[in-house]
Amino acid sequence: MSLCYFVTPNSVTKAVSLTARVRQNSGRLLGLTALAFSMAACNTIPKADTRPVLAVPNIPIEQSYGAFDKETVSSAEQASLASQRWQSFYSDERLKGLIALGLQNNKDFESARLAIEKARAQYQITDINDLPRIDGSGGYTRSAQNNRDRNSSGAYSVNLGLANYELDFWGKIASLKDQALQNFLSTTAAKDATQISLISNIAQSYANLSYSLAQLQLAEATVESREKSLFIANKRFEAGIDPKLPSLQSSASLENARLAVLRAQSSILKSRNALQFLVGGPIPTNLIPTPAVSNITSQQVFSAGLPSELLRYRPDVLQAEYNLKAAGANIEVARASYYPSISLASNVGLSSGSLNDLFKSGSVGWSFGPSVSVPIFDAGRLDANYEVAQIERKQTLAGYERSIQTAFREVSDVLATRATLGEQLEAQYRLQDNFEQTYQIADARFKAGIANYLDVLDAQRSLFSTQQGILDLELQKIISQIELYQVLGGGANLDVPTVIPVPQHRNLVQVINAAANSNKAKATDAIDAASSARVVSATEALAIKQAEPVEQSTFKPTAVVDVNNDGKTDAAIGVITEETTLKEQSVEQVPVTQIVEP
């Protein structure tokens, strides 16, 4: 649907007259604006805080991690594992096939993708607020002077009106738009976090299924061996060579092995269920892992990079950062509310008592004019809203710092696990060699008639337990590789650039600024929106804190109150004086009357 405007000589004459009247009233508009400012001066407008927002997580972000094994490095020379695409990090083709299915079918990931589309639509709604809204209406009314009036009259009307269009002189609408943009970027980071978690969970479930299959193979082989041992023990007991004790212990060892088979079967079912849930559908037979996969990645050396790289690769850290920027934009919205709100409204309409005369020249009417709304007295609501916005930003800053600390701790925990895992495996393999030799010697002594069968059974139990422990440690080794890649932030689509929405509409105040509407300016705004906050060291933070203004509050009581009439002071009424001491020792006093309990 489109609106067409037809220009006639009469309409041109009226337009010229309208322009002249607007020029005549321009002085009145300036006077009205000046009056609005003078009235707004009754409220103390807070000064804009131009200081940079600094995060102080109190971790050594530029130093290498403390503990790591022989296969792991941490230095500035080698980039973090998170810089690799998951298709490059994982080398197991079956696993990569399952990950691709999960990214296509998993419902949590689909919900995260839809959340991005929702955030993009919400940003578009905010962007549209910069456009004027024009509404059209038409109607017919019939009226009479009183209940005795038999000559009622009717009227037809058609109107085209511009609703109150706010001129964004103080940046309120622009700040709301910036807040919506940061919320969109936060949603994209949340999607990346969901993707990283999904890929890691699929890989871990894949490894769990693989080693559950290996545990089943080991348990079934052990059952077969112990059935033979029980057969021998029973024959020796029936022949009167041995007492019944070796036969009973052989039977117990066999039952333990059968229990191990049942536990492995249960573990396989659970691992398949978990993998099927993550993938979002049945697992193809050709993607079932082989027992005890030795490598799921082609990495020989695992680089953790430096802690500072977490700020770039961890999507949860980026999400907290975007929330911090959104809170900063909310402060600007609260501050802009102190200023007058200037709006434009206009209306053009046709009115006639006859439908045939509705579109004749004499039935045209119009109105146009600005309006100014000034906050004069609001009982402190603006101050409270501004204070709430400041506190919310402090909260989000603390959350951002905590997200950095959490990321650092998670990486450190995985590195601590890997630090001794290799040595544990070496010790477990040595223990397996020991028990294998022990079993061979015990079996040879038994066959030679030197030792009884109990020594053979003990060696079998120890060897089986050691072999189970080796499979558990090998699984932990694979899991630690997956977890290290995850906690470093690996798994997001690094090769797919983030599509950042840019404003498609400008407020009437900004239309005249051609530089701000250029493609270069839009690209610069998008880059600034996605840029990172500055993270400082503890030494820098101390120096900055010492240079910041010192805020002190003093209370001067003007009256005391005995609420309980017990001769004791229960409360005091007075004035709180807030003093802000800068480096130049300047003092600003803000009197506030409150009731304060001593």
Backbone torsions as a table, in degrees:
resi	resn	phi	psi	omega
1	MET	NA	135.9	-178.9
2	SER	-132.6	154.2	177.7
3	LEU	-104.0	132.4	-179.8
4	CYS	-114.8	138.2	179.5
5	TYR	-116.0	128.4	178.9
6	PHE	-108.2	127.1	-177.0
7	VAL	-99.0	126.1	176.5
8	THR	-118.9	163.0	177.6
9	PRO	-56.1	-38.2	-179.8
10	ASN	-66.0	-40.0	-179.5
11	SER	-67.5	-34.2	176.8
12	VAL	-63.6	-43.2	179.3
13	THR	-61.3	-41.2	179.8
14	LYS	-68.9	-34.5	178.8
15	ALA	-65.9	-40.8	177.6
16	VAL	-62.5	-41.5	177.9
17	SER	-63.7	-39.9	178.2
18	LEU	-62.5	-42.7	179.6
19	THR	-62.6	-41.1	-179.9
20	ALA	-63.3	-40.9	-179.5
21	ARG	-67.0	-37.7	178.3
22	VAL	-62.6	-40.0	179.0
23	ARG	-65.6	-38.3	178.7
24	GLN	-63.7	-33.6	-177.4
25	ASN	-90.4	-0.8	-179.2
26	SER	-63.1	-36.6	177.5
27	GLY	-63.8	-38.2	177.5
28	ARG	-63.8	-38.2	178.7
29	LEU	-63.9	-42.4	177.9
30	LEU	-63.7	-40.5	178.3
31	GLY	-64.8	-39.0	177.9
32	LEU	-64.3	-39.4	178.2
33	THR	-65.3	-42.3	178.3
34	ALA	-62.5	-40.4	176.7
35	LEU	-62.2	-39.3	179.5
36	ALA	-63.3	-40.3	178.8
37	PHE	-66.0	-40.7	179.8
38	SER	-64.9	-35.4	177.8
39	MET	-73.3	-35.9	178.8
40	ALA	-68.7	-21.9	180.0
41	ALA	-65.3	-17.2	176.5
42	CYS	-62.3	-26.7	174.8
43	ASN	-94.3	138.4	178.0
44	THR	-81.9	109.6	-179.2
45	ILE	-81.1	123.2	-178.5
46	PRO	-65.0	146.3	178.6
47	LYS	-70.3	146.4	178.1
48	ALA	-68.7	130.6	179.5
49	ASP	-88.5	103.4	-177.8
50	THR	-93.5	3.7	-180.0
51	ARG	-69.2	142.1	178.3
52	PRO	-69.1	147.3	176.9
53	VAL	-82.6	119.5	-175.4
54	LEU	-113.3	130.3	176.2
55	ALA	-97.6	134.1	-179.0
56	VAL	-125.3	83.9	-178.4
57	PRO	-78.1	-10.0	178.2
58	ASN	59.6	45.9	173.1
59	ILE	-131.6	153.7	179.9
60	PRO	-76.6	82.3	-171.5
61	ILE	-70.9	-22.3	-178.3
62	GLU	-103.5	6.7	178.3
63	GLN	-107.1	155.7	179.9
64	SER	-72.5	160.3	178.3
65	TYR	-67.4	156.6	-171.5
66	GLY	-79.1	-49.1	-171.2
67	ALA	-118.4	129.9	174.1
68	PHE	-158.4	160.5	-175.2
69	ASP	-90.2	-169.9	-176.5
70	LYS	-69.5	-25.4	-177.4
71	GLU	-91.8	-2.8	-174.7
72	THR	-118.6	138.8	178.2
73	VAL	-128.9	158.4	177.7
74	SER	-145.3	105.9	-178.9
75	SER	-159.4	165.7	178.8
76	ALA	-77.0	-18.0	-177.3
77	GLU	-74.2	-30.5	-179.0
78	GLN	-111.1	128.2	-177.5
79	ALA	-68.7	158.0	179.6
80	SER	-66.9	152.7	175.1
81	LEU	-57.9	-26.3	-177.2
82	ALA	-65.0	-16.0	179.2
83	SER	-74.9	-10.4	180.0
84	GLN	-92.3	143.2	172.8
85	ARG	-69.1	151.0	-178.0
86	TRP	-64.4	-28.0	177.3
87	GLN	-65.4	-25.7	179.3
88	SER	-90.9	-34.6	-177.9
89	PHE	-69.6	-45.5	-179.3
90	TYR	-88.1	133.6	-178.1
91	SER	-109.0	-13.4	179.7
92	ASP	-74.6	115.3	-175.2
93	GLU	-66.0	-35.3	178.5
94	ARG	-65.6	-42.3	178.7
95	LEU	-63.4	-42.8	179.9
96	LYS	-63.7	-34.4	176.0
97	GLY	-65.4	-39.5	178.1
98	LEU	-67.9	-38.8	178.9
99	ILE	-63.2	-42.0	178.9
100	ALA	-61.9	-40.1	177.1
101	LEU	-64.9	-40.4	179.6
102	GLY	-63.1	-43.5	179.1
103	LEU	-66.1	-20.9	-179.9
104	GLN	-90.2	-33.4	-169.6
105	ASN	-116.2	-15.8	-174.1
106	ASN	-65.4	132.7	-175.2
107	LYS	-74.2	-34.9	177.2
108	ASP	-63.2	-41.5	179.9
109	PHE	-69.7	-36.1	176.8
110	GLU	-64.0	-39.7	177.5
111	SER	-63.6	-38.3	178.0
112	ALA	-65.7	-37.7	176.8
113	ARG	-65.9	-41.2	179.2
114	LEU	-66.8	-31.8	177.0
115	ALA	-63.0	-33.7	176.7
116	ILE	-65.8	-43.9	178.7
117	GLU	-62.4	-37.8	177.6
118	LYS	-65.0	-44.5	179.3
119	ALA	-64.0	-36.0	178.0
120	ARG	-66.0	-41.0	178.0
121	ALA	-65.7	-38.5	177.5
122	GLN	-64.6	-36.1	176.4
123	TYR	-66.0	-39.9	178.5
124	GLN	-62.6	-36.9	176.9
125	ILE	-62.6	-43.7	178.6
126	THR	-65.1	-37.9	-179.9
127	ASP	-66.1	-35.3	-178.7
128	ILE	-67.6	-20.8	-179.9
129	ASN	-62.2	-16.2	177.0
130	ASP	-79.4	-9.2	179.4
131	LEU	-95.1	144.5	175.9
132	PRO	-69.4	153.8	179.0
133	ARG	-110.4	123.4	-179.6
134	ILE	-115.5	124.7	-178.9
135	ASP	-116.3	143.4	175.2
136	GLY	-115.1	147.3	-179.8
137	SER	-148.7	156.0	176.9
138	GLY	-149.6	151.3	-178.3
139	GLY	-166.7	171.5	177.5
140	TYR	-137.7	132.8	178.3
141	THR	-130.3	148.5	175.5
142	ARG	-131.1	133.7	-172.7
143	SER	-143.9	161.9	175.8
144	ALA	-137.3	157.7	-177.5
145	GLN	-70.3	-40.6	178.9
146	ASN	-156.2	-178.1	-176.2
147	ASN	-72.2	-10.3	177.3
148	ARG	-96.5	-10.2	-177.7
149	ASP	-74.1	114.7	-179.7
150	ARG	-93.8	-5.4	-180.0
151	ASN	-104.7	65.0	178.2
152	SER	-67.8	153.2	-177.7
153	SER	-123.4	153.1	178.3
154	GLY	-118.7	156.5	-179.1
155	ALA	-142.4	136.9	175.8
156	TYR	-107.7	144.4	-179.9
157	SER	-146.3	144.5	173.7
158	VAL	-134.0	127.4	-175.5
159	ASN	-130.3	145.2	173.7
160	LEU	-129.9	113.9	-171.7
161	GLY	-126.4	146.6	173.3
162	LEU	-97.9	116.1	179.5
163	ALA	-67.7	169.2	-178.1
164	ASN	-55.7	110.6	-178.7
165	TYR	-104.1	114.4	-174.6
166	GLU	-82.0	129.7	174.5
167	LEU	-85.2	120.8	-172.0
168	ASP	-86.6	68.6	178.4
169	PHE	-70.6	-30.9	-171.1
170	TRP	-105.5	4.0	173.9
171	GLY	81.8	17.9	-179.6
172	LYS	-66.7	-48.7	-179.6
173	ILE	-66.4	-38.5	178.0
174	ALA	-63.4	-37.8	178.5
175	SER	-68.7	-38.2	175.7
176	LEU	-62.7	-37.6	178.0
177	LYS	-67.4	-39.9	177.5
178	ASP	-64.4	-39.4	178.0
179	GLN	-62.9	-42.6	178.3
180	ALA	-64.3	-36.2	178.4
181	LEU	-65.8	-42.6	179.0
182	GLN	-66.5	-34.9	175.3
183	ASN	-64.7	-37.1	176.8
184	PHE	-64.0	-46.4	180.0
185	LEU	-63.9	-35.7	176.2
186	SER	-62.8	-37.6	178.7
187	THR	-67.7	-38.9	177.1
188	THR	-64.4	-37.7	177.0
189	ALA	-66.1	-36.9	177.5
190	ALA	-64.3	-37.2	176.5
191	LYS	-63.9	-42.1	177.5
192	ASP	-62.6	-39.2	177.6
193	ALA	-63.6	-39.7	177.3
194	THR	-64.5	-39.9	179.7
195	GLN	-65.3	-44.4	179.4
196	ILE	-61.8	-44.1	179.3
197	SER	-64.5	-40.7	179.9
198	LEU	-63.5	-46.8	-179.8
199	ILE	-61.3	-43.4	179.8
200	SER	-64.4	-42.9	-179.2
201	ASN	-65.4	-38.4	177.2
202	ILE	-64.1	-44.1	-179.6
203	ALA	-64.5	-40.9	179.4
204	GLN	-68.0	-40.4	177.4
205	SER	-65.3	-36.6	176.4
206	TYR	-61.0	-45.3	179.3
207	ALA	-67.0	-40.9	178.8
208	ASN	-61.4	-41.6	178.5
209	LEU	-65.4	-40.8	-179.5
210	SER	-61.6	-44.9	-177.2
211	TYR	-81.2	-20.7	170.2
212	SER	-67.9	-38.1	174.4
213	LEU	-63.3	-38.5	178.3
214	ALA	-67.4	-40.4	177.3
215	GLN	-62.9	-35.8	178.0
216	LEU	-66.4	-43.1	177.7
217	GLN	-60.8	-44.5	179.9
218	LEU	-63.4	-43.6	-178.1
219	ALA	-66.3	-40.9	179.4
220	GLU	-65.7	-39.7	176.6
221	ALA	-64.3	-37.1	179.1
222	THR	-68.2	-39.1	177.1
223	VAL	-60.6	-44.0	179.7
224	GLU	-62.5	-41.1	-179.8
225	SER	-66.9	-41.0	-175.9
226	ARG	-77.3	-21.8	172.4
227	GLU	-65.5	-38.1	176.5
228	LYS	-67.2	-39.6	178.9
229	SER	-64.4	-40.0	178.7
230	LEU	-66.2	-38.2	178.1
231	PHE	-60.5	-44.1	179.5
232	ILE	-64.2	-44.0	-178.2
233	ALA	-63.8	-40.9	179.6
234	ASN	-66.0	-40.1	178.7
235	LYS	-63.6	-41.3	179.4
236	ARG	-67.7	-33.2	177.9
237	PHE	-70.8	-41.1	179.4
238	GLU	-65.8	-31.2	179.5
239	ALA	-81.7	-6.7	179.9
240	GLY	80.3	14.9	-179.2
241	ILE	-79.7	-44.1	-178.1
242	ASP	-118.9	157.4	173.6
243	PRO	-72.5	-178.1	-177.2
244	LYS	-76.3	-17.1	-175.8
245	LEU	-58.9	-47.6	177.6
246	PRO	-59.8	-34.9	178.6
247	SER	-66.6	-41.7	178.3
248	LEU	-65.4	-42.3	179.9
249	GLN	-68.0	-35.1	175.6
250	SER	-63.8	-40.4	178.3
251	SER	-65.0	-40.5	178.6
252	ALA	-65.1	-41.3	178.3
253	SER	-63.5	-37.1	178.1
254	LEU	-65.7	-41.7	179.1
255	GLU	-65.3	-38.0	176.8
256	ASN	-62.1	-39.5	178.2
257	ALA	-67.3	-39.4	177.2
258	ARG	-64.4	-38.0	174.8
259	LEU	-62.0	-37.6	177.5
260	ALA	-63.4	-36.7	176.5
261	VAL	-63.7	-45.1	-179.8
262	LEU	-64.0	-41.5	178.2
263	ARG	-64.1	-39.6	178.8
264	ALA	-66.0	-40.7	177.7
265	GLN	-62.6	-41.9	177.4
266	SER	-63.6	-41.1	178.8
267	SER	-63.7	-37.1	178.6
268	ILE	-64.1	-43.9	179.9
269	LEU	-62.6	-43.7	180.0
270	LYS	-65.6	-40.7	179.7
271	SER	-65.6	-39.0	177.2
272	ARG	-65.9	-40.2	178.5
273	ASN	-63.6	-43.7	179.5
274	ALA	-63.0	-43.0	-179.2
275	LEU	-66.7	-39.1	179.2
276	GLN	-66.2	-38.4	177.9
277	PHE	-64.7	-43.2	-178.9
278	LEU	-68.6	-38.6	-179.2
279	VAL	-73.4	-27.3	178.9
280	GLY	86.4	21.7	179.5
281	GLY	176.3	179.1	179.1
282	PRO	-59.9	147.7	-180.0
283	ILE	-88.3	121.3	177.0
284	PRO	-59.7	144.2	-177.4
285	THR	-61.1	-35.1	-177.8
286	ASN	-74.5	-4.6	178.5
287	LEU	-107.0	4.3	175.4
288	ILE	-68.8	132.5	-177.0
289	PRO	-71.3	156.3	172.4
290	THR	-78.4	156.2	179.7
291	PRO	-63.8	135.3	173.9
292	ALA	55.1	59.7	175.8
293	VAL	-61.2	132.6	-176.0
294	SER	-86.5	-31.9	-178.6
295	ASN	-142.6	132.1	172.6
296	ILE	-116.0	-0.1	177.9
297	THR	-137.3	152.2	179.2
298	SER	-89.3	3.4	-177.9
299	GLN	-69.5	132.8	171.8
300	GLN	-99.8	-32.6	177.5
301	VAL	-124.1	130.7	-177.7
302	PHE	-104.0	112.1	-177.3
303	SER	-96.2	123.9	177.7
304	ALA	-90.5	-9.7	-178.4
305	GLY	66.8	-152.1	176.9
306	LEU	-113.1	157.2	178.5
307	PRO	-57.2	-28.2	-179.8
308	SER	-63.4	-23.9	179.8
309	GLU	-72.5	-15.8	176.2
310	LEU	-63.9	-29.6	-179.7
311	LEU	-65.0	-23.7	-177.8
312	ARG	-95.4	-37.4	-170.1
313	TYR	-100.0	-24.4	-178.4
314	ARG	-80.4	113.6	-178.1
315	PRO	-67.7	-28.1	177.7
316	ASP	-68.1	-33.3	175.0
317	VAL	-68.0	-42.8	178.0
318	LEU	-63.8	-38.4	178.9
319	GLN	-63.0	-44.0	177.4
320	ALA	-63.6	-34.2	178.9
321	GLU	-67.9	-42.6	177.7
322	TYR	-65.4	-36.2	175.5
323	ASN	-63.4	-36.2	177.1
324	LEU	-64.0	-42.6	178.4
325	LYS	-66.4	-37.4	177.5
326	ALA	-63.6	-38.0	177.1
327	ALA	-66.0	-35.8	175.8
328	GLY	-64.2	-40.2	176.9
329	ALA	-65.5	-33.3	178.2
330	ASN	-65.4	-32.7	175.2
331	ILE	-62.6	-42.1	179.2
332	GLU	-65.6	-34.3	176.1
333	VAL	-64.4	-45.0	179.7
334	ALA	-64.4	-36.6	179.7
335	ARG	-71.3	-38.5	179.6
336	ALA	-66.1	-20.6	-179.9
337	SER	-68.7	-17.0	177.3
338	TYR	-70.9	-25.7	-173.8
339	TYR	-84.6	160.6	176.8
340	PRO	-63.9	149.0	175.9
341	SER	-102.9	116.2	-177.6
342	ILE	-107.0	124.4	-176.3
343	SER	-128.9	157.1	176.3
344	LEU	-116.4	143.3	176.8
345	ALA	-145.8	144.0	178.5
346	SER	-150.7	162.2	-179.4
347	ASN	-153.1	135.6	175.0
348	VAL	-127.1	128.1	-176.1
349	GLY	-147.6	164.8	176.8
350	LEU	-123.3	136.2	-179.3
351	SER	-143.7	134.3	-179.2
352	SER	-159.3	151.6	176.7
353	GLY	-77.7	-13.8	179.4
354	SER	-125.2	139.5	-179.5
355	LEU	-65.4	-31.2	179.8
356	ASN	-69.5	-29.4	-178.8
357	ASP	-93.7	5.8	-172.7
358	LEU	-63.5	-38.3	-173.8
359	PHE	-101.0	18.4	174.3
360	LYS	-80.7	160.0	-171.7
361	SER	-63.3	-31.7	-175.1
362	GLY	-75.2	-7.3	-176.6
363	SER	-98.1	6.6	-176.8
364	VAL	-86.0	135.5	174.0
365	GLY	-137.6	152.1	-178.1
366	TRP	-149.6	160.6	174.8
367	SER	-150.1	146.5	178.9
368	PHE	-154.2	139.9	176.9
369	GLY	178.5	150.7	175.0
370	PRO	-86.7	161.6	174.8
371	SER	-138.9	146.4	-178.2
372	VAL	-124.4	128.0	175.7
373	SER	-113.6	123.4	-173.7
374	VAL	-119.9	126.5	173.2
375	PRO	-74.3	114.9	-179.1
376	ILE	-105.4	-53.6	178.7
377	PHE	-137.1	119.9	179.6
378	ASP	-131.7	15.0	177.3
379	ALA	59.7	28.1	175.4
380	GLY	89.0	11.2	-178.2
381	ARG	-65.6	-42.0	179.9
382	LEU	-62.6	-43.3	178.9
383	ASP	-62.8	-41.0	-179.7
384	ALA	-66.4	-42.2	178.8
385	ASN	-63.6	-39.5	178.8
386	TYR	-66.3	-39.9	178.6
387	GLU	-66.1	-40.5	177.6
388	VAL	-61.2	-42.2	179.3
389	ALA	-63.1	-39.3	178.5
390	GLN	-66.2	-42.2	179.9
391	ILE	-65.7	-39.1	178.9
392	GLU	-62.9	-37.9	177.5
393	ARG	-67.1	-38.0	176.4
394	LYS	-62.3	-38.2	177.9
395	GLN	-65.3	-45.1	179.7
396	THR	-67.6	-31.0	175.0
397	LEU	-65.3	-42.0	176.5
398	ALA	-64.0	-38.4	176.4
399	GLY	-65.2	-36.9	177.5
400	TYR	-65.1	-44.7	178.3
401	GLU	-63.7	-38.3	179.0
402	ARG	-66.7	-36.7	178.2
403	SER	-63.4	-36.8	176.8
404	ILE	-66.7	-43.8	178.6
405	GLN	-63.1	-40.3	179.1
406	THR	-63.9	-42.8	178.8
407	ALA	-62.3	-43.5	179.6
408	PHE	-62.9	-41.3	-179.5
409	ARG	-66.5	-42.8	-178.8
410	GLU	-62.8	-41.0	177.0
411	VAL	-64.7	-43.9	-179.3
412	SER	-62.6	-37.8	179.1
413	ASP	-65.6	-43.1	178.7
414	VAL	-65.0	-41.1	177.8
415	LEU	-64.7	-35.6	177.9
416	ALA	-65.8	-37.1	177.0
417	THR	-65.7	-42.5	-178.3
418	ARG	-73.7	-20.4	-174.2
419	ALA	-60.8	-36.1	-177.0
420	THR	-113.6	-0.5	-175.5
421	LEU	-65.3	-39.9	178.9
422	GLY	-63.6	-42.0	178.9
423	GLU	-67.6	-36.8	176.3
424	GLN	-61.8	-41.8	178.5
425	LEU	-63.6	-43.1	179.0
426	GLU	-61.2	-42.4	178.9
427	ALA	-65.9	-37.9	-179.4
428	GLN	-68.5	-38.2	176.7
429	TYR	-66.9	-37.7	176.2
430	ARG	-64.4	-38.7	178.0
431	LEU	-64.8	-37.3	176.9
432	GLN	-63.7	-43.2	176.9
433	ASP	-60.4	-39.3	-179.5
434	ASN	-62.9	-46.6	-176.9
435	PHE	-73.3	-29.1	174.1
436	GLU	-63.0	-44.7	177.3
437	GLN	-65.8	-39.0	178.7
438	THR	-61.2	-42.3	179.7
439	TYR	-65.1	-43.4	-179.8
440	GLN	-62.3	-42.3	179.8
441	ILE	-66.5	-44.9	-179.6
442	ALA	-62.7	-39.7	180.0
443	ASP	-67.8	-38.6	178.1
444	ALA	-66.3	-41.4	178.6
445	ARG	-66.0	-35.2	179.0
446	PHE	-67.8	-43.8	179.8
447	LYS	-66.4	-27.8	178.4
448	ALA	-83.6	-4.5	179.2
449	GLY	79.6	13.8	-178.4
450	ILE	-86.1	-38.4	-177.2
451	ALA	-121.7	163.2	179.0
452	ASN	-87.9	177.8	-174.3
453	TYR	-77.7	-14.8	179.7
454	LEU	-63.5	-35.5	177.9
455	ASP	-63.2	-37.7	178.8
456	VAL	-66.7	-42.6	179.8
457	LEU	-63.8	-41.7	178.3
458	ASP	-61.6	-42.2	179.1
459	ALA	-65.4	-38.5	178.1
460	GLN	-63.0	-46.0	180.0
461	ARG	-62.2	-43.7	-179.2
462	SER	-64.8	-40.2	180.0
463	LEU	-66.5	-42.8	179.7
464	PHE	-62.5	-44.1	178.9
465	SER	-62.7	-39.1	179.2
466	THR	-66.9	-41.7	178.5
467	GLN	-64.3	-36.9	174.5
468	GLN	-63.9	-41.3	178.7
469	GLY	-63.0	-35.9	178.2
470	ILE	-64.8	-43.2	178.0
471	LEU	-62.6	-39.2	178.1
472	ASP	-63.0	-43.3	-179.9
473	LEU	-68.9	-37.3	176.9
474	GLU	-64.1	-37.8	176.0
475	LEU	-65.0	-42.5	178.1
476	GLN	-61.1	-35.8	178.8
477	LYS	-64.3	-44.6	178.3
478	ILE	-64.8	-43.6	-179.6
479	ILE	-62.6	-38.7	-179.2
480	SER	-65.2	-34.1	176.0
481	GLN	-65.9	-41.6	178.7
482	ILE	-65.3	-45.7	-178.1
483	GLU	-66.0	-37.6	179.1
484	LEU	-62.6	-43.0	177.7
485	TYR	-62.9	-37.2	-179.1
486	GLN	-70.6	-51.1	-174.5
487	VAL	-69.1	-21.4	174.4
488	LEU	-77.7	-11.6	179.1
489	GLY	100.9	16.6	-178.8
490	GLY	-82.2	142.0	176.6
491	GLY	126.5	-12.2	177.9
492	ALA	-79.6	163.0	-179.6
493	ASN	-81.2	83.6	-177.0
494	LEU	-69.1	-24.3	-178.1
495	ASP	-85.0	-5.6	178.3
496	VAL	-103.5	112.1	-177.7
497	PRO	-68.4	148.1	177.5
498	THR	-75.2	124.8	179.8
499	VAL	-85.2	103.3	-177.3
500	ILE	-93.6	121.4	178.9
501	PRO	-68.6	140.3	177.8
502	VAL	-115.2	153.8	-178.7
503	PRO	-61.2	129.2	176.8
504	GLN	-95.8	-13.5	-176.9
505	HIS	-131.1	147.2	179.7
506	ARG	-121.4	147.1	174.5
507	ASN	-67.1	154.7	-178.5
508	LEU	-57.2	-30.7	178.5
509	VAL	-66.5	-31.9	-175.1
510	GLN	-94.9	-8.2	-176.7
511	VAL	-63.1	-35.6	-177.2
512	ILE	-70.8	-14.9	179.7
513	ASN	-87.5	93.0	-176.4
514	ALA	-66.7	-34.2	-178.4
515	ALA	-63.9	-37.6	-179.8
516	ALA	-70.8	-19.0	-178.7
517	ASN	-95.5	0.1	-178.3
518	SER	-74.5	160.7	178.4
519	ASN	-63.4	-35.2	179.0
520	LYS	-64.4	-41.9	179.1
521	ALA	-65.6	-39.2	178.4
522	LYS	-64.6	-41.2	178.3
523	ALA	-65.2	-39.1	178.7
524	THR	-63.7	-42.2	178.3
525	ASP	-62.9	-39.4	179.6
526	ALA	-65.9	-40.1	179.0
527	ILE	-66.8	-41.8	178.8
528	ASP	-63.6	-36.7	-179.4
529	ALA	-64.8	-34.8	-178.2
530	ALA	-94.3	2.0	-178.7
531	SER	-72.5	161.9	-174.1
532	SER	-94.0	150.9	172.7
533	ALA	-73.6	159.2	-178.2
534	ARG	-85.3	132.6	176.6
535	VAL	-112.3	125.1	-174.4
536	VAL	-110.6	162.3	176.9
537	SER	-79.5	171.0	-179.4
538	ALA	-64.0	-37.2	179.3
539	THR	-65.5	-45.7	177.6
540	GLU	-63.2	-39.6	-179.2
541	ALA	-62.6	-39.4	179.4
542	LEU	-64.9	-42.1	179.5
543	ALA	-65.3	-40.4	179.7
544	ILE	-67.5	-40.1	-179.5
545	LYS	-65.4	-37.0	178.6
546	GLN	-67.3	-27.3	-179.3
547	ALA	-87.6	-8.6	-178.5
548	GLU	-76.2	156.7	176.7
549	PRO	-62.8	147.9	179.3
550	VAL	-103.1	121.5	-179.1
551	GLU	-101.1	127.0	179.4
552	GLN	-130.5	145.1	179.1
553	SER	-122.8	132.2	176.8
554	THR	-123.2	141.8	-178.9
555	PHE	-113.9	125.9	178.4
556	LYS	-114.5	106.9	-178.1
557	PRO	-71.5	140.4	175.3
558	THR	-111.1	-17.2	177.8
559	ALA	-159.7	150.1	175.9
560	VAL	-115.6	152.3	-174.5
561	VAL	-128.3	132.7	173.3
562	ASP	-106.1	95.6	-174.2
563	VAL	-70.3	-41.2	-173.4
564	ASN	-90.9	-1.5	-178.3
565	ASN	55.4	39.1	178.8
566	ASP	-108.0	14.5	178.7
567	GLY	80.3	5.5	-179.7
568	LYS	-116.8	149.3	179.9
569	THR	-78.6	121.7	179.6
570	ASP	-99.5	-28.2	-179.2
571	ALA	-155.9	163.5	179.0
572	ALA	-134.0	142.4	176.9
573	ILE	-111.1	129.7	-177.3
574	GLY	-164.5	-158.1	-176.5
575	VAL	-122.6	130.6	174.4
576	ILE	-96.0	126.2	177.2
577	THR	-108.7	118.2	179.3
578	GLU	-96.8	122.0	-178.7
579	GLU	-113.9	129.4	176.5
580	THR	-112.9	111.6	-176.9
581	THR	-99.7	117.6	178.6
582	LEU	-91.9	-178.1	179.2
583	LYS	-63.6	-30.7	179.0
584	GLU	-83.8	5.7	178.5
585	GLN	64.8	29.7	174.7
586	SER	-82.4	146.6	-174.3
587	VAL	-124.0	132.0	175.0
588	GLU	-120.1	122.3	-176.2
589	GLN	-106.2	133.6	178.4
590	VAL	-126.5	102.0	-179.5
591	PRO	-72.9	132.9	178.6
592	VAL	-136.5	125.8	179.4
593	THR	-93.4	123.5	-178.4
594	GLN	-143.8	166.5	170.9
595	ILE	-101.3	121.8	-174.0
596	VAL	-124.6	128.8	175.7
597	GLU	-82.8	133.4	-179.2
598	PRO	-70.2	NA	NA
